[in-house]
């Protein structure tokens, strides 16, 4: 139903001299198999990317919830981070020294 109305409008406008030429070229491009193949491929890419975005949003939401829980549970976690970073850095330095020797 809706497609038929669009077709009628396009046919009416295609009869005008300047506008008609633009419309006829546009319709020819739209009907092109190459255009359709590219649009289908593009649609698949968009669907894939939308799915990836939804997955990332879910992961971010999960991480945000976990971070809020950690902040609420204890501030000791955030206070102990610098000590852990220093300890890890010492371990990395020790491993690098042992690797060279």
PAZAPA-4460 file (N, C-alpha, C; in steps of 0.05 Angstrom, whole numbers, plus 32768, in hexadecimal, padded with zeros to 4 digits):
% residues 101
    n_x    n_y    n_z   ca_x   ca_y   ca_z    c_x    c_y    c_z   seq   type   mol
   8010   7FE8   8000   8000   8000   8000   8011   8019   8000     1      X     A
   8024   801A   8013   8035   8032   8016   8048   8034   7FFE     2      X     A
   8052   801C   7FF5   8064   801C   7FDD   8056   8026   7FC4     3      X     A
   803D   801F   7FC1   802E   8028   7FAA   802B   8046   7FA9     4      X     A
   8026   8052   7FC0   8023   806F   7FC2   803E   807C   7FBB     5      X     A
   8053   8071   7FC5   806E   807C   7FBF   8073   807A   7FA1     6      X     A
   806C   8063   7F95   8071   8060   7F78   8061   8074   7F68     7      X     A
   8048   8079   7F70   8038   808D   7F62   8044   80A9   7F63     8      X     A
   804D   80B0   7F7B   8059   80CB   7F7E   8073   80CD   7F6E     9      X     A
   8083   80B8   7F6E   809C   80B9   7F5F   8096   80BB   7F41    10      X     A
   8082   80AC   7F38   807B   80AD   7F1B   8072   80C9   7F14    11      X     A
   8062   80D6   7F25   8059   80F1   7F1F   8070   8105   7F1E    12      X     A
   8082   8103   7F31   8099   8116   7F32   80AD   810F   7F1C    13      X     A
   80AE   80F7   7F13   80C1   80EF   7EFD   80BA   80FC   7EE3    14      X     A
   80A1   8106   7EE0   8099   8113   7EC7   80A3   812F   7EC5    15      X     A
   80AB   813C   7EDB   80B6   8157   7ED9   80D2   8157   7ECC    16      X     A
   80D9   816C   7EBE   80F2   816C   7EAF   810C   8168   7EC0    17      X     A
   8111   817A   7ED2   812A   8179   7EE1   8128   8165   7EF8    18      X     A
   8114   8169   7F08   810F   8157   7F1F   810B   813A   7F16    19      X     A
   80FE   8137   7EFF   80F9   811C   7EF5   8112   810D   7EEE    20      X     A
   8126   811B   7EE3   813F   810E   7EDC   814E   8105   7EF5    21      X     A
   814D   8116   7F0A   815A   810E   7F23   814C   80F6   7F2F    22      X     A
   8132   80F6   7F2E   8123   80E0   7F3A   8127   80C6   7F2A    23      X     A
   8128   80C8   7F0F   812D   80B0   7EFF   8148   80A4   7F04    24      X     A
   815C   80B5   7F07   8177   80AC   7F0D   8178   809F   7F28    25      X     A
   816B   80AB   7F3C   816A   80A0   7F57   815D   8085   7F57    26      X     A
   8147   8083   7F49   8139   8069   7F48   814A   8054   7F3B    27      X     A
   8158   805B   7F25   816A   8048   7F18   8180   803F   7F2A    28      X     A
   818B   8051   7F3A   81A0   8049   7F4D   8194   8037   7F62    29      X     A
   817D   803E   7F6C   8171   802E   7F81   816A   8012   7F77    30      X     A
   8162   800F   7F5E   815C   7FF4   7F53   8174   7FE4   7F4C    31      X     A
   818B   7FF0   7F4B   81A4   7FE3   7F43   81AA   7FCC   7F56    32      X     A
   81B2   7FB5   7F4B   81B8   7F9E   7F5D   81D1   7FA4   7F6E    33      X     A
   81E4   7FB3   7F63   81FB   7FBA   7F73   81F3   7FCA   7F8B    34      X     A
   81E2   7FDD   7F88   81D8   7FEE   7F9E   81CA   7FDC   7FB3    35      X     A
   81BA   7FCA   7FAA   81AB   7FB9   7FBD   81BE   7FA7   7FCC    36      X     A
   81D2   7F9B   7FBE   81E5   7F8A   7FCB   81F5   7F9A   7FE1    37      X     A
   81FD   7FB2   7FDA   820C   7FC2   7FED   81FA   7FCA   8005    38      X     A
   81E1   7FD0   7FFF   81CF   7FD8   8015   81C9   7FC1   8027    39      X     A
   81C7   7FA9   801C   81C3   7F91   802D   81DB   7F8B   803E    40      X     A
   81F3   7F8D   8032   820C   7F89   8041   820F   7F9E   8057    41      X     A
   8208   7FB7   8050   8209   7FCD   8064   81F6   7FC8   807A    42      X     A
   81DE   7FBE   8074   81CA   7FB8   8088   81D4   7FA2   809B    43      X     A
   81E2   7F8E   8090   81ED   7F79   80A1   8203   7F84   80B4    44      X     A
   8213   7F96   80A9   8228   7FA2   80B9   821B   7FB3   80CF    45      X     A
   8207   7FC2   80C9   81F9   7FD3   80DD   81ED   7FC1   80F3    46      X     A
   81E0   7FAB   80EB   81D5   7F99   80FE   81EA   7F8D   8111    47      X     A
   8201   7F85   8105   8217   7F7A   8114   8221   7F8F   8128    48      X     A
   8225   7FA8   811F   8230   7FBD   8130   821C   7FC4   8146    49      X     A
   8202   7FC4   8140   81EE   7FC9   8154   81EE   7FB4   816A    50      X     A
   81F2   7F9A   8161   81F4   7F85   8175   820D   7F88   8186    51      X     A
   8223   7F90   817A   823C   7F94   8189   8238   7FAB   819D    52      X     A
   822B   7FC0   8195   8226   7FD7   81A7   8214   7FCE   81BE    53      X     A
   81FF   7FBE   81B9   81EE   7FB5   81CF   81FF   7FA4   81E2    54      X     A
   8210   7F93   81D8   8221   7F82   81E9   8234   7F94   81FA    55      X     A
   8240   7FA8   81EE   8251   7FBA   81FC   8242   7FCA   8212    56      X     A
   822A   7FD2   820B   821A   7FE1   821E   8213   7FCF   8236    57      X     A
   820D   7FB6   8230   8208   7FA3   8246   8220   7F9F   8258    58      X     A
   8237   7F9D   824B   8250   7F9A   825B   8256   7FB2   826B    59      X     A
   8252   7FCA   825F   8257   7FE2   826E   8243   7FE5   8286    60      X     A
   822A   7FDE   8281   8217   7FE0   8297   821E   7FCD   82AE    61      X     A
   8227   7FB5   82A6   822F   7FA1   82BA   8247   7FAC   82CA    62      X     A
   825B   7FB7   82BB   8272   7FC3   82C9   826B   7FDA   82DB    63      X     A
   8259   7FEB   82D2   8250   8001   82E2   8242   7FF7   82FC    64      X     A
   8232   7FE3   82FA   8224   7FD8   8311   8239   7FCD   8324    65      X     A
   824C   7FBE   831A   8261   7FB2   832B   8272   7FC8   8338    66      X     A
   8278   7FDD   832A   8287   7FF3   8335   8278   8001   834B    67      X     A
   825E   8005   8347   824E   8011   835C   824D   8000   8375    68      X     A
   824B   7FE5   8371   824B   7FD3   8387   8265   7FD4   8396    69      X     A
   827B   7FD5   8388   8295   7FD7   8395   8298   7FF1   83A4    70      X     A
   828F   8006   8399   8291   8020   83A7   8280   8020   83C1    71      X     A
   8269   8013   83BF   8257   8013   83D6   8262   8000   83EC    72      X     A
   826E   7FEA   83E3   8277   7FD6   83F7   828E   7FE1   8408    73      X     A
   82A1   7FED   83FB   82B8   7FF5   840B   82C9   8009   83FB    74      X     A
   82D3   801D   8409   82E6   802F   83FD   8302   8023   83FF    75      X     A
   8306   800E   840D   8320   8002   8410   832A   7FF8   83F5    76      X     A
   8318   7FF0   83E4   8320   7FE7   83C9   832F   7FFD   83BA    77      X     A
   8324   8015   83BB   8330   802B   83AD   8349   8035   83BB    78      X     A
   834A   8032   83D5   8362   803A   83E4   8379   8027   83DF    79      X     A
   8372   800D   83DA   8387   7FF9   83D7   8392   7FF8   83BA    80      X     A
   8385   8005   83A7   838E   8004   838C   83AB   800E   8388    81      X     A
   83B3   8025   8393   83CF   802D   838F   83E3   8019   839A    82      X     A
   83DD   800C   83B0   83EF   7FF8   83BB   83F1   7FE0   83A8    83      X     A
   83DA   7FD8   839D   83DA   7FC1   838A   83E9   7FC9   8371    84      X     A
   83E6   7FE1   8367   83F4   7FE9   834F   8412   7FE9   8353    85      X     A
   841A   7FF3   836A   8437   7FF3   8370   8441   7FD6   8372    86      X     A
   8432   7FC5   837F   843A   7FA9   8382   843C   7F9C   8367    87      X     A
   8429   7FA0   8356   8429   7F95   833B   8441   7FA0   832B    88      X     A
   8446   7FBA   832E   845D   7FC6   8320   8477   7FB9   8329    89      X     A
   847A   7FB4   8343   8492   7FA7   834D   8495   7F8B   8341    90      X     A
   847F   7F7D   8340   847F   7F62   8334   8487   7F63   8317    91      X     A
   847D   7F76   8308   8484   7F79   82EC   84A2   7F7F   82E9    92      X     A
   84AC   7F91   82FA   84C8   7F98   82F9   84D9   7F7F   82FF    93      X     A
   84D1   7F70   8313   84E0   7F58   831A   84E0   7F44   8303    94      X     A
   84C9   7F41   82F6   84C7   7F2E   82E0   84D9   7F38   82C8    95      X     A
   84D9   7F52   82C4   84EA   7F5D   82AE   8507   7F59   82B5    96      X     A
   850F   7F5C   82CD   852B   7F58   82D6   8533   7F3B   82D2    97      X     A
   8521   7F29   82DB   8527   7F0D   82D8   8527   7F04   82BB    98      X     A
   8518   7F10   82AB   8517   7F09   828F   8531   7F11   8281    99      X     A
   853C   7F28   8288   8555   7F31   827B   856C   7F20   8283   100      X     A
   856D   7F17   829C   8584   7F08   82A6   8581   7EEC   829C   101      X     A
***
